[in-house]
Amino acid sequence: MAIEQLGHVDVRSGILCVLDFGMAGAFSNDPQGAAAARQALQQGAYCFTHNDVPAIVVPNLPPGRYPVSCVRLEQGEFAGMRQAVMVDFVPNPQAARTIELGKVIVDNARLGFFDLDALAHWNEERPVDGMADVAFWGLHENEVAARFRAPKLGEDGSGFANMPVAQAEAFARDLEALKNSGQFRFAWDFRPHNHPFYMLAQIRKNQNEAGVLDVGGTMACGFMTSWGDGEFPVLIDLDAQNRPIRCGLFFATNEAMANMRSVNS
């Protein structure tokens, strides 16, 4: 079974956090998120919720940089889909036992591994460079592009990149008004140059649909599930001394397969 390298994640606090990074804004500039996680751990739980956003934590890790990898299904109707994504805390981990920490909830078809304390530095609000992109696509993309003299943005549809944020906001309002008029059918997206923008830019560019980003001085790893939304089990492998040696996210569950069949039918 081929191992696909996705990147790496830094863990300085000793606690790895797993969550849908499309909802990580709930932790921005809020140290109470990390406090909620530590309180859950003190009570013997690995799942916690902060500002209505669920996450899972893996404690008792030595500070370090850990590789993130993936295996995909090789056969059957879902060949090529992710089977599992792993973070290895030691080279060539050999498990004495495995326990399930819980199920991570995904609402944006994406997940991320973060150092727990780094989450407070996640920026979903301010464009780092004062710039934003606005993209649109869909049935009438060409007609909308002609109206606004908008260029193609590669496989990302049409629109404008690297606009001053005020100008981008004005263009987004024009797009929304045009869409609401019912004259054209299309979708659009406003993309300020914040942490989600830079992570998703890597994910769109990379064949493995993954990216690595500096968040508060530590590297976080984000990736698409390939299964869309759902609930996916998070397991840890322990060695004979009960030390965590690997964290695994498993996607090819019976529920995920049933959901994918319903979408494709």
N, C-alpha and C positions, 0 to 999 in steps of 0.2 A: 504494500500500500504506500503510495507516494505521499511524502510530507511536503506541504506547501508553506513556505515561510511568509508570514504576514507582517512582521515587524518586531517590536519589543515594547516593554512597559517598565518604567522605573517605579520601584516601591521603596520609599524612604521612611514612611511612617510605620512600616511593619504590617500594614493592612491594605490589601488589594480590594478595590470596589468594582463590581460588575453591574452595569445598568445600560439602558437605552440612552445613548448620548443625545438623542433628539429631545430628551426631557431633562438633561443635565443642568439647564438653566435654573432649576429649582434650588440648586446648591450654590449658585453664583454669589460671591460676597457674603456668604452666610456660614459662619463656623458652626452654627447649630446643626448643620447636616452631619458633620463628622461626630459631633457630640451624640447625636441620635444613634449613629452606628455603634459607637463605643458603649452606649447604654444597652443596646440590644445584645452585644457580645457579653456584657457583664451578666445578663439574664439568660445566657446560654443559647441565644438565637443568632442566626446568621442573616436572616431577612429583616429588613427594616424599611420604614417609610418616612420620607421627609417632604413636607409640603405636598403631600398626596402622590409623591413619586416613589415607587418601590425600587429597591436595590438589594444586592447581596454582597456580603463582605467575607473575605478570607483572611483570618488573622494569623499571627505568630510566624511572620515571614522575616527572614534576615534582610536588611536593606540591600538592594541590588538592582541590576537591570536584567530582566528576564525575557527570553525569546517567546514570541507568540507564533503558533503554527496552526495548520489546518489539514485535515484529511477530507476528501470528497468521496461520495459514492461512485463506484466504478462501473456498476452494472444496473440494469433494470430501468424502469420508467423515469427514475429521478437521477440517473447518472449525471455527474457533474455538479450536483448540489452539495453543499457543505454537509458532511456527516458530523464533524466535531471540530471545535477550535480549542486549543490547549495553550496554557502557560506553564512552562517547565521551570521549576524552582531549583532543580539539580540536573546535571547532565544524565541522560539515559535513565530516567526514573523507573524503579522497580517497586511496585506497590505491594505492601503487606496487606492493606485493606483499603476499601473505597467507601466513602459515605456521601450521601446526597445532602447538600446544604439547603436546597429549595429550588424553586423555579423562578427564573428571571422573566419579567413581563416586558414584551416588546410591542410598542405602538407605532414605531416609525421605521420598521424594517432594518434597524441598525443597532449595534451594540458597541460598548467600549469597555476597556480595562483602564482604570485610573488608580493612582495612589489616592487613598482616602482624603488626605489633607489637600491634595491638588485640586479637588473638585471645587473648592471655594474660589479658585482662580479662573474657572471656566467663564468665558466672556461671550454672551449671546446678544449683548446690547450695542456696544460701541465699536464702530469700524476702526480697526487698528490704524489705518492710514487715511481715514476720512472718506473712503471710497466705497462704492457698491456696484454690483452687477444687477441687471434686470434682464431676464430671459423669458421668452414665450415660445410655445409650440402648439401643435394640434392641427385640426382639419383645415383651418384657414390661416395657417402660419404665414404663407406667402402673401396673402392679401393684407394682413396686418403689417408685415414687414415693409410692403410697398407704401402703405399709408404713412409710416413713421420713418421711412428710409433707413431701416435697421438692417445691419449686416447679419450674416450667418455666424453662429458661435460654435462651429464644429458640429458635433453630435448633440449639442446642448440646445438645439433650436436656433432661434434668432434673438436679437436684442442688442444691448450695449454693455460693454465691460468697462470697468475702471472709471465710472462716473462719480463726480462729487456727490456726496450722499443727498444733499438737498435736491440736486437735479434728478437723481435716480428716484427719489420719492415722488417728485412731480410726474415723471414718466410713468411710474407705477400707478399713480392715480388716474392718468389718462387711459392706461390699459384697462383698469378696473371699470372705468366708465364705459369704455367701448364694449367690454365683455357684457356688462349689465344691459347694454342696449339691445342685445340679442341679434345684432347684425352679423357677428362672426362667432364661430365656435373655436375657442382656444383656451389654453391654460397659461398662467404666467407665474413667475417667482421673483421675489425681491431678495437679493443676496448681499447684505452688508458684509464687509470684509472682517468678520469676527471669527471666533474659533470654529463654529460649525462650518462656516464657509471654507476655511482652509482645510479642515478635515475632509469635507465632502469633495473638495477639488482634487485631493489626492485619491480618494476612493474612485471618483469618476475616471481618473487618468490611469489608474493601475489595473492591470488585468486581474489581479487577485482581489479587487474591490476592498482594499484595506489602506489605511494611512497611519502615520505616526506624527504626533504634534506635541510641541513643548507647551505644557500647561503649568504655569507657576514654577518653572524651573525643573519640572520633571516631565518625562516623555509618557504620553498616553497613546494607546492604540485603539483605533476604531475600525469597524468593518461592517459590511452588509451581511444579514443573516443568510441570504439567498432564498429563504422560505417566507419572507414577508414578516407579518406580525404573528404573535402567539406567545405561549409560555413554554420555556425551554429549561430542562433540568441543568443545574450546576452541581458538579461532583468534584470532590478532592480525593486524590490518592495520598495515603499516608505510609511512611516507612515503618519499620519495626519499632521505632521509638516514638511513634505517633506524630512525627514531624511532617508537615505538608510538603509534598514533592512535586505535585502537579495539580492544576485546576483545569477541569474540562467542561466545556459547554457542548451539549448534545442537541442537535437539530433534527435529525432524521427519526423523529418519534412517530408513532402511529397517528397521533392527533395532527401533527404537521403534515403528514402525507394525505390524510383525509381532507384537511383544509385546502391543500394544493389541488387535489382532484376536484373539489367543489368549485374552485376558482377557474380551473381549466375546462370544466365541462360546459 
